[in-house]
Amino acid sequence: MGKIIEVQLGEYRPVAFYDQNDIECDRDSYVIIEQDRAMEFGRIVSDVKAVCTGKTEAAVGKIVRVVTEGDKNQLQNNRLKAQDAVNACVRKINERNLDMQIVKAEYTFDCSKVIFFFTAEGRVDFRNLVKDLAKIFRVRIELKQIGVRDRAKIIAGYGVCGRELCCSSYLKGFHQLSIKMAKEQGLPLNPTRISGVCGRIKCCMAYEYHAYKELAKDLPSVGDKITTPQGKGTVRDVNILKRLVFVDLGEGKTTKVAFGQNSEEAAPV
């Protein structure tokens, strides 16, 4: 039985479980990892004080040490080399007229492999590109196609809320999102209002979805026919948090009903 912690591999790669290997470290510490007989680096994203204790077979690698000053210098050199790699890759893509856009490149800590992250509308045959890049860099080459949400996570930025993007600041992975989440929260189905910088539904749509769903259980929906103290009418709008229902009584008359308060109760027709 050993201690297992979550580490984001490299700077842009997924989060996975690693054997802590009795190494003293803290959350957000950068560490050197041994994985697949290669040396990698990563950042601890879990609380090491609330570390999981389980079978170390579940880990995909183990922590070797916390990064030293020498390791930091090497990481900085690797970042500079990665930028040069991006420039070289873009030139080769243009030469071969490939329909793909390079987002970032990343060297493994031991420089045994360079990974290129790219976006494309469809599948791209990049086998010849890999051969070109292998001749230039003399290391293993990996080209990884990513989606628009991953692209936003890598590039980073700020949302309309003024805060750093959730995906690039703290989310360990992406959760399922749907337009239904916006509907359940009574939000206007305007793409510019419910979409993030990636063009997909905002990640924050999922944060309060279950709370809204629970609160809306005993509230009528827009279009329902209900009876109010002022008479029968049709629900035109619902404020889930304030538990207010706006009802059209006809002939230009409307009323506001507060659900859950004994002073005014409404019932379905």
matplotlib code that plots the C-alpha trace (Angstrom):
import matplotlib.pyplot as plt

x = [0.0, 1.4, 0.3, -1.1, -1.3, -2.6, -0.1, -0.6, 2.0, 4.1, 2.4, -0.4, -1.0, -3.6, -3.8, -3.1, -2.2, 1.4, 3.1, 4.3, 7.2, 7.7, 8.9, 8.1, 6.1, 3.1, 0.3, 1.4, 5.0, 6.8, 8.2, 10.3, 8.5, 9.7, 7.2, 7.6, 11.3, 11.6, 12.0, 9.1, 8.1, 4.7, 2.8, 1.0, -2.7, -4.1, -3.9, -1.0, -2.4, -5.6, -3.6, -5.2, -3.8, -4.2, -2.5, 0.4, -0.4, -3.0, -0.3, 1.2, 4.5, 6.3, 7.7, 11.5, 12.1, 10.9, 12.5, 15.9, 17.4, 19.2, 15.9, 14.3, 17.1, 16.6, 12.8, 13.4, 15.8, 13.2, 10.6, 12.9, 13.6, 9.9, 9.2, 11.9, 10.3, 6.9, 8.5, 10.2, 7.0, 4.9, 7.4, 7.1, 3.3, 3.3, 5.6, 3.3, 0.1, -1.4, -4.7, -3.7, -2.7, 0.0, -1.0, 2.0, 5.0, 6.5, 9.7, 9.7, 12.1, 14.9, 14.4, 13.8, 10.5, 8.8, 5.0, 3.2, -0.4, -2.5, -6.1, -7.7, -11.2, -10.8, -8.3, -4.9, -2.3, 0.8, 3.1, 5.5, 5.5, 6.6, 9.5, 10.5, 10.5, 12.4, 15.2, 15.4, 15.2, 16.6, 14.2, 10.9, 8.0, 4.4, 1.6, -1.5, -4.7, -6.8, -10.2, -11.2, -11.7, -8.2, -6.9, -8.4, -6.9, -3.4, -3.5, -5.3, -7.0, -9.8, -13.6, -16.4, -16.5, -13.0, -11.4, -8.8, -10.4, -11.5, -10.0, -6.6, -6.6, -7.8, -10.0, -8.3, -10.4, -13.5, -17.0, -20.0, -22.0, -25.3, -27.7, -30.1, -28.1, -28.7, -32.4, -32.8, -31.2, -33.6, -30.8, -31.3, -30.3, -28.1, -24.8, -22.9, -24.2, -23.7, -20.5, -17.0, -13.9, -13.6, -17.0, -18.5, -20.9, -19.2, -17.8, -19.5, -22.9, -22.4, -21.5, -25.0, -27.0, -27.9, -28.9, -31.2, -32.7, -33.5, -35.0, -37.1, -38.7, -41.9, -42.1, -44.2, -42.6, -43.0, -46.3, -48.0, -51.6, -51.9, -54.5, -53.5, -55.4, -56.2, -57.5, -56.3, -53.4, -50.4, -46.8, -44.7, -41.5, -39.9, -37.3, -35.9, -33.7, -36.4, -39.1, -41.2, -43.6, -45.0, -48.4, -50.4, -54.0, -55.2, -56.7, -53.3, -53.3, -50.3, -49.6, -46.6, -46.8, -44.3, -44.1, -43.4, -45.0, -48.3, -49.6, -49.8, -50.0, -50.7, -51.8, -51.7, -55.0]
y = [0.0, 3.4, 7.0, 8.2, 11.8, 13.6, 15.3, 17.2, 15.8, 18.5, 21.9, 21.0, 17.3, 15.4, 14.8, 11.3, 9.4, 8.9, 7.1, 9.7, 7.4, 8.9, 12.2, 15.3, 17.7, 20.1, 21.0, 23.1, 21.8, 20.9, 17.5, 15.1, 11.9, 8.6, 7.2, 4.7, 4.6, 8.3, 11.4, 13.8, 16.8, 17.9, 19.9, 18.4, 19.3, 17.3, 18.0, 15.8, 16.0, 14.3, 11.9, 8.6, 5.4, 2.5, 0.1, 1.7, -0.4, 2.3, 4.8, 5.4, 6.5, 7.6, 10.9, 11.0, 14.4, 17.9, 20.1, 21.6, 24.9, 22.9, 21.3, 24.7, 25.9, 22.9, 23.5, 27.0, 25.9, 23.3, 26.0, 28.1, 25.0, 24.3, 27.7, 27.1, 23.7, 25.4, 27.8, 24.9, 22.8, 25.7, 26.1, 22.4, 22.5, 25.4, 23.5, 20.5, 22.6, 20.7, 22.0, 22.2, 24.9, 24.3, 25.6, 24.7, 22.4, 20.8, 18.8, 16.1, 16.8, 14.6, 16.0, 12.5, 13.5, 16.7, 16.9, 19.2, 20.1, 21.1, 21.8, 20.8, 20.6, 16.9, 14.1, 15.0, 12.7, 14.0, 10.9, 12.7, 15.7, 13.5, 12.2, 15.8, 16.8, 13.7, 14.5, 18.1, 17.3, 13.8, 12.8, 11.1, 13.2, 13.1, 15.1, 15.4, 16.7, 18.7, 20.3, 23.9, 23.5, 22.1, 24.9, 27.5, 25.7, 25.7, 29.4, 30.6, 34.0, 35.7, 35.2, 37.7, 37.5, 39.1, 36.0, 33.7, 30.9, 28.0, 25.4, 27.0, 27.9, 25.0, 22.5, 19.0, 17.9, 18.8, 17.7, 17.1, 20.2, 20.6, 23.4, 21.8, 23.3, 26.8, 26.0, 24.6, 27.8, 30.0, 31.7, 33.3, 30.8, 33.4, 31.9, 35.0, 34.9, 31.2, 30.4, 30.8, 32.0, 28.5, 28.9, 26.0, 26.3, 27.8, 25.4, 27.4, 26.3, 23.1, 24.6, 25.5, 23.2, 20.6, 23.4, 25.0, 21.7, 20.9, 24.4, 24.2, 20.8, 22.3, 25.3, 25.5, 25.8, 28.6, 27.9, 26.0, 26.8, 27.6, 29.1, 32.1, 34.1, 36.6, 33.8, 31.4, 32.2, 31.1, 31.2, 33.7, 33.8, 32.0, 33.3, 30.2, 31.7, 34.1, 31.5, 34.0, 33.1, 35.7, 34.8, 36.3, 36.5, 37.7, 41.0, 42.7, 41.6, 40.0, 38.9, 37.8, 34.8, 33.9, 30.2, 28.7, 31.6, 31.0, 34.5, 33.6, 30.1, 28.9, 25.6, 23.9, 23.9]
z = [0.0, -1.0, -1.2, -4.6, -5.6, -8.7, -10.9, -14.2, -16.5, -18.2, -18.7, -21.1, -20.6, -18.6, -14.9, -13.7, -10.5, -9.4, -6.5, -4.0, -3.3, 0.2, -1.3, 0.8, -1.4, -1.4, -3.6, -6.6, -6.2, -9.4, -9.4, -11.5, -12.5, -13.7, -16.3, -19.1, -18.5, -19.2, -17.0, -17.0, -15.0, -13.6, -11.1, -8.1, -8.3, -5.3, -1.6, -0.4, 3.2, 2.0, -0.1, -1.3, 0.1, -2.2, -4.5, -6.2, -9.3, -10.1, -10.5, -14.0, -12.6, -9.5, -8.0, -8.1, -6.5, -6.1, -8.8, -7.9, -9.2, -11.8, -12.9, -13.2, -15.5, -17.7, -17.8, -18.9, -21.6, -22.7, -23.1, -25.3, -27.4, -27.6, -29.1, -31.7, -32.4, -33.0, -35.6, -37.4, -37.4, -38.8, -41.7, -42.5, -42.3, -44.8, -47.1, -47.2, -47.3, -44.3, -42.9, -39.3, -36.8, -34.2, -30.7, -28.6, -28.3, -25.2, -24.6, -22.0, -19.1, -20.5, -24.0, -25.4, -27.0, -28.3, -28.4, -30.7, -30.0, -32.9, -34.0, -37.3, -38.8, -39.5, -39.7, -41.0, -42.5, -40.9, -41.3, -43.6, -41.3, -38.4, -40.6, -41.4, -37.8, -36.7, -39.1, -37.7, -33.9, -33.8, -31.0, -30.8, -32.2, -31.1, -32.8, -30.7, -32.1, -29.5, -29.5, -29.1, -25.3, -24.9, -27.0, -24.7, -21.7, -23.2, -24.4, -21.3, -20.9, -19.1, -19.3, -19.4, -15.6, -15.5, -13.9, -15.4, -17.4, -15.2, -17.6, -17.4, -13.8, -11.7, -13.6, -13.8, -16.7, -18.7, -17.6, -19.8, -20.8, -22.7, -23.6, -21.2, -18.3, -19.5, -20.0, -16.5, -15.1, -17.0, -19.0, -22.4, -25.1, -26.7, -27.9, -27.0, -23.4, -22.7, -24.7, -23.5, -25.4, -26.9, -28.5, -26.5, -23.5, -20.5, -18.0, -15.2, -16.6, -14.7, -11.3, -10.1, -12.5, -9.9, -7.4, -10.0, -10.9, -7.3, -6.7, -9.8, -9.0, -7.5, -9.8, -13.0, -16.4, -18.9, -20.8, -18.0, -17.1, -13.3, -10.9, -8.9, -6.3, -9.1, -11.4, -14.1, -16.3, -18.3, -16.9, -18.9, -16.8, -13.8, -11.4, -9.9, -7.2, -5.9, -6.5, -8.4, -11.2, -13.6, -14.9, -17.9, -16.8, -20.2, -21.4, -20.7, -17.0, -15.3, -11.8, -9.8, -7.6, -4.8, -4.4, -1.0, 0.9, 2.5, 1.5, -2.2, -3.5, -7.0, -8.3, -11.7, -13.6]

ax = plt.figure().add_subplot(projection="3d")
ax.plot(x, y, z, "-o")
ax.set_aspect("equal")
plt.show()
